[in-house]
Structure formats: structure tokens, C-alpha cells
Amino acid sequence: MIDASVMQSVPGRKFRFACHKELPCFTRCCAGLDLMLTPYDIIRLKNRLHLSSGAFLDRYTTAYTDRISGLPLVKLKMHTDEMRRCPFVSPGGCVFYADRPGACRLYPLGRAASKIWKDHRVGEYYFMVKESHCLGWKEEKEWTIQEWLTDQGLDAYNTMNDSFMDITTGRPLKILKKFSNRQLQMYYMACYDPDAFRRFVFESSFMDRFDIAEEVLNRIHTDDIELMAFACRWLKFSLFGEMTLQIKHRLRA
């Protein structure tokens, strides 16, 4: 969670910032974190580490329940030393920089996004996270918000993350809080454990019950991004009864 006391608006949607090894605070922002991971973060990291999603979750994450929605969330497990440093940071910076989580890419900005359910419009608000230890704010490099998003490769991350946000954002909390343990386990698997979700699709009676096009099955069998999109459809169907999947019509004897 971001301390509200360090959040500031971005005047004119422009800001000055740079981060590099010569700054005394370099990698200070990679410690003492409660870093929530998105489904797309997990796919990028587990593939970079050549781990199954289950092995990645067991080794590097902690699951917890969101106190507002009651839905399961996942955060990165920090080292247990006094600094609580990220397991992927070295003195030279992030060892998996090309696949670092979206929140790390966005820093020193934060993003608040809202989804008006069934209207398909995502509202965004970006703000500066001006922590006292960060000296990058004293650098002269100027950015617009969009220039920063593009430079940090965030457009793809936001697109992927918004597809999952679309599942539950805007739903009445009284509905979310009524999910059974089985529904919550399904939500966790479909969002955060894609390898387990793939086994569920291909090794259970799933394909006997749903009419899935052959080309879709071929894509989700090997492509984690396609599997993410399919998981979103499945969750909308299984949790809220939306007709995002086609049930097979059985012939009666």
C-alpha cells in the first residue's frame, strides 16, 4: 500500500525524475515493500524464472484476503532481513528488470483506476509518489505521464491488468462477499495460478461441458496471455453467470 502522505498530483501531467546507479538512494525503493502482484506480473516472472506458476507462488509470494472485497490477492514475499529487500534486487539493480512487476515500472508514479461495470470505460488517475528517501526527483529529466508509461513498457501491463479489473470492479460488495470458499479458490487459481487453470481446462470434464473452438484451445494450450483472456471469460461465467462461454447442447435419448 502507498502511504497517502507521499501522494501528490502531477501538475500539467508533467514531472522531472531520473533513477540511476550514481544516486545514493539507488534500490532503496526495492525494500520494505508490500508489493501486490497482478496476474500478468506472475506470468512474466514465473516464465523468466522457468518455474511453474505453482512453484513460483509457493516460493516467492504470500496470499492474503482483501479486507474490502474479500477476494484473494497475492504479494511478493520479501527477504526476512531488517531491510525486507526484494528477492530480485542486487547492488546493480533489478536482476529481472525486463520482467519487473507493473508497480515497479510505474514508480515513482501511482495509478488509480476505476471501471464502470458494463460501460467498458476505464477511468485513470496518476499521481506522484514522493518518498523522502528518493533523490530521483532532483534530476532534470522531464517526462509527460504518457512518455513515462511508454518508456517503462506500461501500456501492455495496464491493458492486461485492466482485463482482470473488469471482472469484479463495480460489482456490489455484498455479492463479492457472498462467494463460497470454492468460488474463491477458483478465482485464485484462474487469476494467479495459470498452469493449474490450464490443467483444469484440459484434464477435467471442462471441455465436455463447454463448446470451445479448436483454435482457442490450441492457443490457450501454449500461450499464457491467451489463457489469461480465457480465464477472464471463465470467471465472468462461473462467478456472475454472464454468457461468456457457450454450454454444449447434449442430445436427449
SELUM-214362 format. One record per atom (N, C-alpha, C, CB): x, y, z. Coordinates in pm, whole numbers, plus 50000, padded with zeros to 5 digits. Atoms other than C-alpha are relative to their C-alpha. Glycine has a CB too. Layout:
! SELUM-214362
XYZ;...
This chain:
! SELUM-214362
500844988150000;500005000050000;500885012550000;499055000050122;499264987550005;501175035549926;499535009150111;499845006849862;500314990549894;501355059750216;499395012449937;501285003650082;500704988750059;498825086950134;500755013150019;498615001250058;499294987449972;501135113350282;501045003349894;500684999250136;498994997550103;503585109349991;499375001349861;501044988950000;500694999150128;500955110949716;499715014649964;498694992050003;500234986450047;500825143049513;499494999749857;501305008450010;500494999150137;499065153849196;501155003149905;498905010849987;498974997550101;501025157648871;499595012649924;500174987749902;500414987350064;500765194448767;500274999949850;500725011850065;499834999750145;500185197248394;500364986649941;501055010049964;499675013750043;500735159348372;501474998849958;499094995649884;498565000750026;504505166048363;500754999450133;500465012349916;499185000849879;507215157848617;501454998049961;499514988550092;498565001850021;511015156948650;500494988550088;500795013250030;499545011649924;512635124248751;501014992149919;498804990950040;499095009650061;515505100748679;500554991050110;501165007149923;499445009749906;516845069448850;501234993549936;498944989150041;498795006150054;520405056848804;500924995950114;500735009849903;499135005949898;523205038948990;500805010150079;500934990349936;499194990149931;525005070849083;499255006750115;500465010549902;500774994049891;522195081649314;500204992050128;498495000749964;499815007149874;522845073049683;498814991450041;500305009850110;501225007249961;519255060849715;499704988349907;498825009550001;500275010450100;519575035849426;499634986750067;501224998149908;500635012449952;517475004449503;499365001550139;501044988950004;500664998249869;516215019649832;498504997449988;500255014350054;501435002250021;512715017749683;499674985249983;499525007849879;500215014450018;513194979949645;500014992650134;501074994249908;500005006149866;512974973650021;498785004650078;501305003750076;501124996649913;510244973350283;498695001449926;500295012850072;501174998750087;507564967450023;498874990550039;500404997649857;501165008850007;504054953650032;499555000549855;498855004350102;500174998950145;504104947649659;499004989749950;501354998149928;501035008750054;500894933449519;500384996149857;498615006750005;499725004950134;501404911949209;498704997649925;500844987150006;501165002350085;498934911148923;500184986749928;499825011649898;499865012350078;498184880248714;501075001049891;498674996449936;498994998350104;500334894448434;501415000550057;499715012649920;498705000049933;503214901248675;500474985650023;499925007550135;499645013949966;503134864648780;500414992449875;498834992950069;499635006850124;503194852148422;501395004149954;498985002949890;498694995350045;506174873948333;501124994650088;500035015249997;498945004249908;508154864548644;500204984950000;499695004750141;499835014749995;507444827148650;500624994949872;498664993150025;499385004150125;508374824248284;501475004149996;499255006149881;498594995849996;511574844148338;500824990750089;500115014550052;499325008949907;512474821048627;499934985349956;499405001450138;500195013750049;511474789948426;499394991150108;501344994149952;500725007349896;509134779248706;498554998249959;500095007350135;501455000850012;505604766248705;499405011050086;499474985950042;500634989649919;503144791448842;499824995350144;498645003949940;500145005149864;502554768849143;501295001250078;499544985649999;498704999049934;506274767449223;500355014550029;501094993549915;499734985749977;506604805049181;499195005250118;499685008149874;500874995249891;503634811749411;500504994950135;498554995449977;499535005849874;504984788149680;501305006650047;500214985049985;498674995449963;508504802049671;500075015150022;500974996149893;499774985650003;508044839149613;498815008650042;500425003949864;501164991649971;504564850349719;499304996050129;499024999349885;500895002349887;502144853250006;498595004049958;500465008050127;501394997050032;498384851549956;499325006250121;499244987249953;500764993849891;496044873150160;498625004049947;500755012350059;501364996450038;492434884550158;499825015150007;498974993050091;500284985750001;491464919650057;498915003150101;499605004849859;500934997449891;489694934750355;498705006549952;500655009050103;501214993450049;487194953950140;499144990349918;500375012149915;500775008650089;486184929049871;499894985650048;500625000149863;499965013949958;487054896450045;500644990849898;498624995350029;499385008050106;488864884749729;501474997250032;499895007149865;498595003149976;492264867549738;500915008749914;500274985249971;498964992450067;495304888449647;501344993450028;500005014950046;498675006049987;498974879749612;501035011250008;500314990449881;498914990349994;502024899449720;501354992850001;499875008950125;498665005550008;505724893949667;500574998150139;500915009149916;499425003249871;507494877349958;501405006350009;500074984550022;498724993349984;510374899450078;500964991650084;499805013950064;499045006449912;513584887950242;499655003150145;501445004749968;500354998449858;513314884050619;501025008250077;499844986550064;499024991649929;516264906950697;499345013150042;501235002849910;500564987749945;515784940650863;499485009249891;501055007250083;500404991150109;515534959050530;498794994849922;501175002049906;501085006350077;512974934450386;500155003449851;498615004650053;499714996850138;514564937450044;499324990249906;501514999949977;500595008350105;513034924049724;500954988549968;499705008449874;499135011450030;514334889049641;500695001149864;499214987250005;499454998950135;515134900649286;500915012249983;498885000749901;499154988250012;517244931349366;501444996650038;499475011550088;498575001549974;521054932449359;500595014050014;500714991849887;499384986749993;523514961049421;499975007349866;501424998950047;500054993850133;523374967049045;498595002649950;500704991549902;501384997750040;519594969149038;499214987149989;499955007549869;500895011650015;516774945248947;500634989949905;498615004349949;499395010350085;518124912348811;499044995249892;500454988050086;501005003650101;514884907048618;499325012649947;498954990250059;500524986750033;514474943048505;499004999649884;501155009349964;500895000450116;512864934348170;498644994050034;500654991949889;501265006449961;510154914448352;499555004450139;500144984949996;500374995049868;509794935448668;498505002950006;500815012750034;501444997849987;506254939948806;499565013949955;499584997950143;500544987350047;503994967548682;500155011350100;498564998349965;499874989549899;504114986549012;501425005550003;499614994750137;498614995550004;507914988048988;500265008649877;500974988050003;499864992250123;507715000648631;499395013950017;499354992749882;500734987549987;505235027548728;500695009950093;498604997350049;499344991349902;507275041149022;500945009649928;500774991650105;500564993949880;507635069849107;498595005549985;500895010950045;501404996450011;504075073348989;499154989050061;499605002549853;501005009749961;500995056049121;498805001649909;499605001850149;501174999950089;497835047348933;498774995550076;500244990849877;501315004049950;494255046649049;499124998249877;499395010650101;500855002850116;491875030548801;498644995350047;500654989449907;501365004249966;488145025548810;499314995249875;499215011550067;500735005750114;485825005548589;498525001450026;500374985149976;501454999149989;482215014548536;499434987549934;499445013149933;500405013250047;480734979948502;498995001249885;499404991950114;500835001250119;479134972148164;500095012349909;498574997650039;499864988250084;480165006248026;501304999849922;499925012550085;498745002050070;483624994747916;500835012749991;499744994749863;499154988249996;485285027348014;500854999650125;499155013049995;499095000249887;488345027048234;500395014350033;501254991449970;499554986949955;488985058348436;501344998750068;498965006450096;498655000649946;492585065548529;500355013150068;501014996749890;499444988249937;494275089348768;501424996650043;499135004850122;498615002249965;498055091548800;500445010650101;500905000349875;499504990949899;499815107049096;501474997150027;499184999050131;498595001649966;503405112349212;500134993850138;500745013549993;499695006249870;504825091149497;501345005950045;500044984149990;498784992749962;507335115049657;500474995550139;499755015349999;499455004949875;509065094449924;501275007850035;500294984849992;498914991249954;511625112850135;501384995049961;499935001650150;498685005650030;514495089050054;500385001449853;500054985650039;499765000450144;514135092549675;500595013249951;498704996949925;499314988350053;516625116649516;499775001849851;501484999050028;500284999050143;515415110049165;499195012249962;499294987849953;500824988150025;513035139349199;500845012549978;499055002250115;499144988250017;516005163149197;500705000149864;501055000350112;499415000650133;517095152048849;499215008849902;500064985449950;500594990350093;516345173948545;499194993849887;501095008449941;500725006350110;514875148348304;498505002050016;500344985049992;501444997349993;511295158648225;499224989749918;499705014249950;500885009750064;508505134848134;498565005050001;500104986350070;501454999949986;504855136248048;499614986250054;499275003149862;500445013049949;502825108448205;500044989549891;498595001050059;500025009950108;502355091247870;501404996249955;499215005349881;498625003250034;506065093747788;500594990050100;500855012749995;499515009249898;506845076448118;499394986149983;499695005550141;500675012950018;504265049048061;500594992449882;498495002049979;499455006550119;505645041947714;501444995750023;499925009449879;498595003049975;509295043347822;500164987950091;500705012250061;499915010949903;508655018648105;499244987549957;499495004750133;500705011850049;506634994447892;498704997250072;500874988250011;501195001949917;503465000248091;498704998649921;499875011450095;501255000950076;500925001847811;499484985649996;500215005249857;500425014150005;500884963847777;499574995250138;501144991149947;500355004149864;500814958948156;498615005250037;501045005150101;501304994449964;497864982548201;498874993249924;499985014949973;501035006950079;495944965647919;499674986550061;500464998349854;500215013149941;496444931348073;499335001050137;501334992550012;500554998849865;495694942948426;498545004749998;500845009750082;501374995150007;492534961248322;499014989049962;499905011449900;500905011050037;491124929048174;499564992450125;500694990449900;500395006549876;491164913548522;499205009450090;501234994950074;500754990349923;489954945448685;498535000149956;500615013949985;501354999950055;486914943048458;499114989150061;500064998449850;500795011149947;485844910648629;499165004250120;500914988450038;500674997549872;484944924348970;499765014750032;500804994050110;500164985849965;485314962348978;498625005049960;501095008449932;501354994950024;481944979149006;498904990550041;499845003249857;501025009349951;480194948049134;499645003750144;500504985149992;500384997349861;478224952249456;500834991450096;498504997250021;499175007349903;480404942649753;499224988750067;500545009550106;500795010449934;477544922649903;500004987149918;498555004850023;499915011950085;477814899049603;501374993650015;499725003549852;498645005349988;481594895449625;500214993150133;501035011249983;499785005649867;481474888649997;499204987350025;499665010250103;500785012349986;479004860149945;500634988249927;498585002249949;499355011150070;481434839449737;500354988950098;501265004749926;499665011549918;481904804449874;501514997749996;499254987449951;498575003450001;485334790149956;500404994149865;500334990150114;499725006150131;485144770049635;500125010849892;498904989849962;499924989250098;484454801549430;501275008250018;498765009050011;498784992449974;487334819849599;501244992349956;500115003450148;498895008350047;489664790849527;500085000149848;499854985550051;500034999350145;488564791349164;500545013449952;498584997849948;499534986650036;489184828749147;501525000850014;499335010750089;498554999849977;492674824549294;500724992149891;500354994150139;499365008350101;493554796549052;499995006849863;499314986549991;500114994150133;492264814248742;500825012849986;498545003049969;499244987550004;493964847048832;501504997950013;499525009350108;498605000149958;497264836448983;500764987149972;500075002850145;499325012950022;498004800048900;499624994749862;499624989750112;500445003850135;497684797348521;500314985649962;500645008949900;499705013850034;499374763448499;498954990650059;501394996150050;501075008049941;496794748848739;498695002249925;499835003550149;501234997250075;493994766148546;500034992749866;499825015249978;499875007250128;495314751148220;499694985050020;501425001949940;500315014149972;495214716348377;498514998150024;500814995050122;501445000749975;491674723248495;499234999649868;499555012050085;500704999550129;490604731448138;500204987049922;500495011949918;499685011150089;492344702347967;499924986250065;501365001949944;499945013149936;492344674848229;498774996850085;501224999250085;501245002749929;488884677648384;498894998049897;499655011650099;501135001650092;485414674748233;499615013349934;498794994350075;500294986550050;485584711548132;499594999849853;501235009050018;500284999750144;485684705247757;498804991649961;501224995349923;501245007450025;482794680747783;498785008850022;499924987750090;501134991449963;480624708647920;499905012749918;500115003650145;500014987350072;481664738447708;500464998249856;500905010150072;499685000550142;481824743847335;501095010449972;498725002649911;498854991250019;485304758547284;500594997449863;501074997950113;499465001450135;486594764946933;501404993950004;500045013649929;498725006950004;489564743646834;501175009749999;500074991049878;498904990450006;491704773946754;500255006750136;499725010749894;499844994549866;491024787947101;500744990150090;498635003750061;499335010349921;492044755147263;501484999149965;499324986549979;498605000750042;495234754647059;500805011750057;500105000049848;499294988249950;496124789747169;500204999250151;499235012849964;499864999849853;495424785647539;500854988350050;498624999650066;499185011449960;497304752647543;501455004050018;499884988849898;498584996249998;500624770447489;500255014650034;500614997049868;499804985649987;500094808047522;499365004950131;499395007649878;500514995549870;499784822047875;499145012549988;501155002750094;500804987850016;498414855447752;498614996549951;500695009749902;501315004550046;495624838347561;499254993050113;500164990449879;500615006849886;495004817247870;499445010250099;501014990850070;500504989349912;494664849448076;498655005049951;501005011550006;501264994950055;491964862147842;498884989950018;500175003449851;501015010649982;490144828747860;499594999050146;500544986449950;500315000549857;490384828848241;499035011150039;501295001050084;500944989149973;488634862548246;498594996349957;500455012849929;501315004450047;485804848248040;499404989650094;500104994349858;500475010649913;485554817948266;499515005650133;501114989750023;500404994449871;485404838648584;498695007849989;501095009150055;501274992850018;482634860848447;498844990149989;500075009049874;501045010250012;480694829448359;499734993250133;500394989549896;500175008449881;481314809448676;499605008050123;501284992650028;500314992249881;481024837848928;498725008249987;501155009250031;501114990750016;478364860048776;498964995649897;500545013449960;501005005250092;476524838748523;499935007049866;498695000650063;500004993450130;477484860148225;500284989749891;501055011549996;499885010150105;477244840947897;501245002649915;498734999849912;498724997950069;480904844947807;500564987049944;501025006150096;499655013050055;481194807647732;498734993149952;500744991250105;501145007150059;478944785147525;499914985850058;500124999449845;500225013449945;477504754647702;499634990449886;498875000150109;500335009850102;477354723247490;498574995150016;500984988350006;501375005349998;473854711747398;500064984949983;499115006549887;499975014650004;473514674947479;498734994649933;500154994150144;501155006450065;471274653147265;499274991250101;500454991749876;500795008449910;468484637147460;499684986749930;498705007450044;500335013350056;467854599947411;498524999349969;500404988650098;
